[in-house]
Amino acid sequence: MGNELKFVREQARLSGHELARIPDWAPSKISRYEGGQRTPSELDVAVFLTSCGVKRTELERLLELAREADATYWVRPHSQELPDQLRSLMIQESSASAIRSYEPLVVPGLLQTEGYARAVFQWMGKLDADTVETLVNARISRQSLLRRRMPPKCTFYIHERALRSVLGGKQVMHEQMLFLGFSASLPHCSIRVIPESSGHYAMTGSFKVLDYAAFPPAAYAETYTAGLFVEEPRDVATYCEILEKLDRDALNGRQSVEWLAELASGFDRAEEHQNDVSRAEVV
């Protein structure tokens, strides 16, 4: 909510002091709302937005967000444009001090190569070429998070099934495995492979827990059509318990890197074999 309000004010080319004078508020009130230290009421959001000259359609969208502000679950539906839930996730990731995630079916978005990401969105279907490229670009842009000066500490638990499932072809998978190995070499990034033999973890949906320096942790779970933000402490604790189990059963960092390197070689050999077969068929 705070990030949305700040964005609206900046689009209106108003400073915090200038905006505060319109409804006769203290400038500190604007600062607390935008910084997330205080949750604005629906009425205050309406006053804030009206003072910024927001159009009616945008006013209604942000008022709906204000009505959800006290809820401990935020559901964000997907759409064929850059969805609100993705914008919200990017904001949450950028402000987190640590991110722990689990993926049972695909490589985590923060670690996907461009070719792999494109294959994921094309597989989903019902997306035209322009929408696919918009989503691919957004996904690659998110990865700048891992390259900034003070990135969050990231731990990625990835199920073996996700790494063996071929998306985009053997060459795309070879490049993806090499990129995972490179990412694991970053000091703030840990990749842990969950072997198929570890149990029924593949039945657990993808999720991540985000830790913050100044706020309680939150969890984010994604489905095919929507993303769910969870802030209720008891529910976040449930996700943390699953992460503890994953940590016990996953390969350690060194073992995971060796496993990824072997899998990358396997995809490379399979691609070379396929090319040989194709050339033989032509002859």
N, C-alpha and C positions, 0 to 999 in steps of 0.2 A: 504494500500500500504506500509506504513511504517513498519508494523509488518511483512509483507511478506519479505521485503528487509532485515530486521534484522535477520529473520529466515535463509535466504539464506546465509548471511555473517557468521553467527555462524556455520552453517553446513560446510562452507568452512574453518572453524577454523582460521578466520582472525579477528584481532581487527580492530576497526574503523581507527586507525592510519595506520595500515598495509595496509588496503584496499585503503585508500586515496592516498598512495604513488604510487600505480599502474597507475591510470590515472592522477596523479599529481593534486589532489584536496585538498582543505583545509579540515582537519578532521571535522571541524564544519559543512561542507556541508553534510557529511555522517550523522552526528548527527541530523541535521534538517530534512533530508529526513526520517530517521527511526522514529523520534519522531512525525512526522506528522505536524511539524511547516512550512514545505515548500513542495509544490507539485512538484515532479520531472517531467521533460519532458520525452517524450518517448525515446529520444536519450540518456539522462542521465541514464534512467533505463537500456537501452541496454548496456551502458558502465559499469554500476554497476554490472550487472549480468554476463557479459563477464569476468570482472575482478575476479569474484568469481568462474569462470569455470562452470557455469550452463549449463546443457544439453539443446539441442535445443528445445525439447518438453516443458520443463519448461520455457525456455526463451520466447517462443511464448505465453504461458498462461499469464505470468506476463506482457508482453508487451501489451496484450489485456486489462489487468487491468489498465495499465498506460494510455491507450487511453480513458478509462472511468473516469479517475481521476477528470476531471473537470466537469463531469456530476452531476446533482443533483438527479439522479435516478440510483440505482445499481440493476440490476436484476440478481439473482443467480439461475440457474436451479438446481433442485434436481437430485440426481442420486442414484444408489443402494449402493454407498460407502458413507463415511462421506462427504457431499457436501460442496463446497466452501461457500455457503451462511450460513451454520451452523457454520463453522469455523469463518466466519466474524461476525456472531451474537454473538458467545461466546466471541470474542475479544471486541465487542462493549459493551456487558453486563458487562464484567469485568472492563471496564474503566469508566462506568457510575456512577454518584453520586446518581441518582434516576431513577427508572423504573416504569412507569405506563402502565398497559396493560389491554386489554379487550378481553375476550373469550366468544363467543356466543354458541359454540357447544361442546367443550371439556375442561377439566381441563387444566390450563396453564402448559406448559412443566416444568417450574421451581418448580411446586408443585405436579407433578405426582409421584405416587408410582411406584415401579418397575413392579408390576403386571398390573397396569393400563396402563403404557407406552407400555408394551408388547402387550396388547390387542389392543391399538391404531394402532400400526404398523402392527399387524397381520390383522386387519380389512382392512387396506389400500390395501392388496393383492400385488401380483407380487414381493414380497420380500422373498428371501429364508431365512432359519432359521438363518444362519450365519449373514446375513445382518441385520435381525431384532435384534439380540443380539448386534451387533455393534452399532446400533442406540439407543437401550435401554441403553447401557452402557454410551454412549455419553450424553444422556439426564440426567441420574442420576449424571454423573460427573459435569454437569452444575450446579447442585444444591449446590455444595460446595461454590458457590458464596454467598449463604445466611448464610453460617456458618463461613465465614472468619472474621478476627478481626474487620475490618471496612467495612461492607457490604453496598451496596447501599440501599437507602430507597425505598421499593417496595410497590406499591399499585396494587392489583389485583381485577379487576371488572369481575365477572363471572356470566353469565346469568343462571337463574334457569333451563332452558332447558338443559344446559350442565351438570348440577349436577344431574338431574334426569335420563338422558340417561344412560342406563346400558351398560357398556363395560367390558367384562371379567367375568360377573356374579355378583350376589348380594354380595358375600363375598368380592370380589375385590372392589366393590363400597363402602361397609361398611368400609374397611380399608382405602380407599381413603378419605372418609369423615372425619374419625378420624385424618388422617394426615393433612388435611386442618385445622381442629380445632387446632392441635398442632402448625402448622406453623403460624396461626393467633396470637398465644401467644408470638411470637418473637417480640422484641421491634421495629425492623425496618421493620416489615412485616404487612401489613393491607389487609384483604380480605373483599370485599364488594359484597354481593349477589344482583343481579338485578332481582327482581320479574317479573314473566310473565305478571303481571298486569300493569307493568310500561310503556308498549308501544311496539313499533315494533323494539326494539333493536336487536332482534334475526336476523333481516335482515342485520345488520351491520357486516361486516367481522371482523376477529380477527386482532388486531394490538397492537403495543406498542410504547410509546414515551420514548426515552432515553435522560436524561438530563446529562450534563457534567459540571465539575467545570471550565474548561478552553476553552470549545468550545460551539458553538450553539447546541441546541437540534436537534435530528434526530428522524425519525419515521421508523418503520419496519412493513410491512404488509406481511402476508403469504397466499399463495394460495396452491392448491393441488400439483402443479408442480413447483412452484418457490417462492422465497422470494424477496421482494422489499424494498430496503432502500431508504428513501426520506430525502433530506436535504434542499430543497427549503423552505425558511421561511414561505411563504404563505401557502404551502401545509402542513407543520408541524403544523401550526396554526389551520388548519381545523381539524386535529386529536385532538388537544388540546381542541377545542370547543366541540367535542363529549365527551371527558373525563369530561368536566365541567357539561354537561347534565347528564352523568352517575352518577356523584357525587351527584347531586341533587336528583336523583330518586332511588339510591341504598339504601338498608338497611344500617344502621350504623354498626360499627364494632361489638358492643355487640349483636345487633339483628342478624347479619350474623352468628356469632359463635353459638348462640342458634338455629338458623335455621339449620345449618350444623349438630349439635348434634342430633336434632330431625330426620333429614333425615338419619343419620347414624343408629339410632335406628330402623327406618323403614326398611332399608336394612337388618339389622341383624335379625329382626323378620321374614322378608320374606324368608331369608335363612333358618332359623330354621323350618319354616312351610314347605318349600320345602323338607328339610331333613326328616321331619316327614312323609310327603306324600310318599317319596321314600321308607322309611322303611316299611310303611304300604303295599305298592305294593309288596315288597319282601315277606312279610308274607302271 
